[in-house]
Amino acid sequence: MPISLDETGFRHHIDDYDIDLGASRVVIDDEPVSFALIGRRDTEAWIGGMGTAPSRRRLGLGERAVGAAIEAAFARGCRHVWLEVLEDNQAAFQMYTKLGFELQRDLIVWSLPATGETVEPEPPADLEATRAWIAANRASREPWQRADGTLDRLLERGVALRGAVVRDGGEVAAAVVYRDDEPTVAVLQLAATDEAAAARAFSAAAGGRPLRLTNVPTDEPVSHALEGLGAGQVARQHELRMRLG
């Protein structure tokens, strides 16, 4: 999947995802030909991007870059490395399994079109309280791009995040953290007691605008709610993990 980053976007990628440039690796053959970026948080690491120049592919250079980055992460105390790979990228999937990665779950990138409807907004919720409710009620581990550490970094660089909750019988039934400083609302985290509550939370965050949520486990109420709302699948990915040591 082609990705284009300017200098500012690349800097945000490094900062938001705790990319450790000291542990990341570049393969050089007269000039840079392959690279692997690696993020680190405590004992967890994440492959935050890798690639090889088109003219130098199928020579094992990407595998060398990733392997060297993993070794550097292990030397810095990491005990697990995570990554996502597109479902139809079998060449990359085979490379990662050869290195020792194991499939954990499948993830979907969802896109919900604008409805054009006027949606009654939920009262603004305290962001920290919203995050605490999500942390206590999330169905599974958040992927790296939407993890608590990522939200902390976004807040540190001044990104305005919003929180909203929906209630059922006076009790919180769903909570959502999102950013809406761009035309498409980006949902970062959402937890819900059931599919119906998740759908209401999405509608509250979107407010009739287009919405996007990255890397949602396929078998959770959040995915079922998005599908019910008419969201489309932008991509499907495998989440892989390697144990180190």
ABEGO torsion letter per residue (X at the ends): XBBBBBAAAAAAAAAAAGBBAAABBBBBBGBBABBBBBBBBEABBBBAEBBBBAAABGAGAAAAAAAAAAAAAAAAGBABBBBBBBAABAAAAAAAAAAGBBBABBBBBBBBBBAGBBBBBBBBBBAAAAAAAAAAABABBBBAAABAAAAAAAAAAGBBBBBBBBBBGGBBABBBBBBAABABBBBABBBBABAAAAAAAAAAAAGGBBBBBBGBBAABAAAAAAAAAGBBBABBBBBBBBBBX
